[in-house]
Amino acid sequence: MQVAKVRGTVVGTQKDPSLRGVKLLLLQLVDEEGNLLHKYEVAADTVGAGVDEWVLVARGSAARQIPGNEKRPLDAAVVAIIDTIHLEGRLMYSKKEQYR
């Protein structure tokens, strides 16, 4: 799994029928120090995440093990909205602090 920041949404009017009703998010990946990387990824949203929230992304077979996703052509899925990340005794990210 990897940490990412939601940067926007992806809308497609023509897509695989199994993806109808699935919200797609554009994510910017985050490194282990909390810095935004210049790498982006599209993932299915399973938790109702919004723009600017930090999330946890599962990939590959783990993304397809979420109930209802087994037969969808997914490579990545947002599986959690992050509240806080502590790294080596310091607060790396706090959702509460972000929105102050």
Contact map, one row per residue, 1 for C-alpha under 8 A:
1110000000000000000000000000000000000000000000000000000111100000000000000000000000000000000000000000
1111000000000000000000000000110000000000000000000000000111000000000000000000000000000000000000000000
1111100000000000000000000000111000000000000000000000011110000000000000000000000000000000000000000000
0111110000000000000000000011110000000000000000000000011110000000000000000000000000000000000000000000
0011111000000000000000000011110000010000000000000011111000000000000000000000000000000000000000000000
0001111100000000000000001111000000000000000000001111111000000000000000000000000000000000000000000000
0000111110000000000000001111000000000000000000000011000000000000000000000000000000000000000000000000
0000011111000000000000001110000000000000000000000110000000000000000000000000000000000000000000000000
0000001111100000000000111100000000000000000000000010000000000000000000000000000000000000000000000000
0000000111110000000000111100000000000000010000000000000000000000000000000000000000000000000000000000
0000000011111000000000010000000000000000000000000000000000000000000000000000000000000000000000000000
0000000001111110000000000000000000000000000000000000000000000000000000000000000000000000000000000000
0000000000111110000000000000000000000000000000000000000000000000000000000000000000000000000000000000
0000000000011111000000000000000000000000000000000000000000000000000000000000000000000000000000000000
0000000000011111101100000000000000000000000000000000000000000000000000000000000000000000000000000000
0000000000000111111100000000000000000000000000000000000000000000000000000000000000000000000000000000
0000000000000011111100000000000000000000000000000000000000000000000000000000000000000000000000000000
0000000000000001111100000000000000000000000000000000000000000000000000111000000000000000000000000000
0000000000000011111111000000000000000000000000000000000000000000000000011000000000000000000000000000
0000000000000011111111000000000000000000000000000000000000000000000000000000000000000000000000000000
0000000000000000001111100000000000000000000000000000000000000000000000000000000000000000000000000000
0000000000000000001111110000000000000000000110000000000000000000000000000000000000000000000000000000
0000000011000000000011111000000000000000000110000000000000000000000000000000000000000000000000000000
0000000011100000000001111100000000000000011110000000000000000000000000000000000000000000000000000000
0000011111000000000000111110000000000000011110000000000000000000000000000000000000000000000000000000
0000011111000000000000011111000000000001111000000000000000000000000000000000000000000000000000000000
0001111100000000000000001111100000000001111000000000000000000000000000000000000000000000000000000000
0001111000000000000000000111110000011111100000000000000000000000000000000000000000000000000000000000
0111100000000000000000000011111000011111100000000000000000000000000000000000000000000000000000000000
0111100000000000000000000001111111111000000000000000000000000000000000000000000000000000000000000000
0010000000000000000000000000111111111000000000000000000000000000000000000000000000000000000000000000
0000000000000000000000000000011111100000000000000000000000000000000000000000000000000000000000000000
0000000000000000000000000000011111100000000000000000000000000000000000000000000000000000000100000000
0000000000000000000000000000011111110000000000000000000000000000000000000000000000000000000110000000
0000000000000000000000000000011111111000000000000000000000000000000000000000000000000000000000000000
0000100000000000000000000001111001111100000000000000000000000000000000000000000000000000000000000000
0000000000000000000000000001111000111110000000000000000000000000000000000000000000000000000000000000
0000000000000000000000000001100000011111000000000000000000000000000000000000000000000000000000000000
0000000000000000000000000001100000001111100000000000000000000000000000000000000000000000000000000000
0000000000000000000000000111100000000111110000000000000000000000000000000000000000000000000000000000
0000000000000000000000000111100000000011111000000000000000000000000000000000000000000000000000000000
0000000001000000000000011110000000000001111100000000000000000000000000000001000000000000000000000000
0000000000000000000000011110000000000000111110000000000010000000000000000111110000000000000000000000
0000000000000000000001111000000000000000011111000000000000000000000000000101110000000000000000000000
0000000000000000000001111000000000000000001111111000000000000000000000000000111000000000000000000000
0000000000000000000000000000000000000000000111110000000000000000000000000000111000000000000000000000
0000000000000000000000000000000000000000000011111000000000000000000000000000011110000000000000000000
0000000000000000000000000000000000000000000011111100000000000000000000000000000000000000000000000000
0000010000000000000000000000000000000000000010111110101000000000000000000000010010000000000000000000
0000010100000000000000000000000000000000000000011111100000000000000000000000000000000000000000000000
0000111110000000000000000000000000000000000000001111100000000000000000000000000000000000000000000000
0000111000000000000000000000000000000000000000000111110000000000000000000000000000000000000000000000
0000110000000000000000000000000000000000000000001111111000000000000000000000000011000000000000100000
0011110000000000000000000000000000000000000000000001111100000000000000000000000011100000000000100000
0011110000000000000000000000000000000000000000001000111110000000000000000000011111000000000000000000
1111000000000000000000000000000000000000000000000000011111000000000000000000011111000000000000000000
1111000000000000000000000000000000000000001000000000001111100000000000000001111100000000000000000000
1100000000000000000000000000000000000000000000000000000111110110000000000001111000000000000000000000
1000000000000000000000000000000000000000000000000000000011111110000000000011100000000000000000000000
0000000000000000000000000000000000000000000000000000000001111111000000000111000000000000000000000000
0000000000000000000000000000000000000000000000000000000000111111100000000010000000000000000000000000
0000000000000000000000000000000000000000000000000000000001111111110000000000000000000000000000000000
0000000000000000000000000000000000000000000000000000000001111111110010000111100000000000000000000000
0000000000000000000000000000000000000000000000000000000000011111111011110110100000000000000000000000
0000000000000000000000000000000000000000000000000000000000001111111011000000000000000000000000000000
0000000000000000000000000000000000000000000000000000000000000111111111000000000000000000000000000000
0000000000000000000000000000000000000000000000000000000000000001111111000000000000000000000000000000
0000000000000000000000000000000000000000000000000000000000000000011111100000000000000000000000000000
0000000000000000000000000000000000000000000000000000000000000011111111110100000000000000000000000000
0000000000000000000000000000000000000000000000000000000000000001111111110000000000000000000000000000
0000000000000000010000000000000000000000000000000000000000000001000111111000000000000000000000000000
0000000000000000011000000000000000000000000000000000000000000001000011111100000000000000000000000000
0000000000000000011000000000000000000000000000000000000000000000000000111110000000000000000000000000
0000000000000000000000000000000000000000001100000000000000010011000010011111100000000000000000000000
0000000000000000000000000000000000000000001000000000000000111011000000001111100000000000000000000000
0000000000000000000000000000000000000000011100000000000011110010000000000111110000000000000000000000
0000000000000000000000000000000000000000001111000000000011100011000000000111111000000000000000000000
0000000000000000000000000000000000000000001111101000001111000000000000000001111110000000000000000000
0000000000000000000000000000000000000000000011100000001111000000000000000000111110000000000000000000
0000000000000000000000000000000000000000000000100000001110000000000000000000011111000000000000000000
0000000000000000000000000000000000000000000000101000111100000000000000000000011111100000000000000000
0000000000000000000000000000000000000000000000000000111100000000000000000000000111111000000000100000
0000000000000000000000000000000000000000000000000000010000000000000000000000000011111000000011110000
0000000000000000000000000000000000000000000000000000000000000000000000000000000001111100001111100000
0000000000000000000000000000000000000000000000000000000000000000000000000000000001111110001111000000
0000000000000000000000000000000000000000000000000000000000000000000000000000000000011111111110000000
0000000000000000000000000000000000000000000000000000000000000000000000000000000000001111111100000000
0000000000000000000000000000000000000000000000000000000000000000000000000000000000000111110000000000
0000000000000000000000000000000000000000000000000000000000000000000000000000000000000111111000000000
0000000000000000000000000000000000000000000000000000000000000000000000000000000000000111111100000000
0000000000000000000000000000000000000000000000000000000000000000000000000000000000011110111111000000
0000000000000000000000000000000011000000000000000000000000000000000000000000000000011110011111000000
0000000000000000000000000000000001000000000000000000000000000000000000000000000000111100001111101100
0000000000000000000000000000000000000000000000000000000000000000000000000000000000111000001111111100
0000000000000000000000000000000000000000000000000000110000000000000000000000000001110000000011111110
0000000000000000000000000000000000000000000000000000000000000000000000000000000000100000000001111111
0000000000000000000000000000000000000000000000000000000000000000000000000000000000000000000011111111
0000000000000000000000000000000000000000000000000000000000000000000000000000000000000000000011111111
0000000000000000000000000000000000000000000000000000000000000000000000000000000000000000000000111111
0000000000000000000000000000000000000000000000000000000000000000000000000000000000000000000000011111
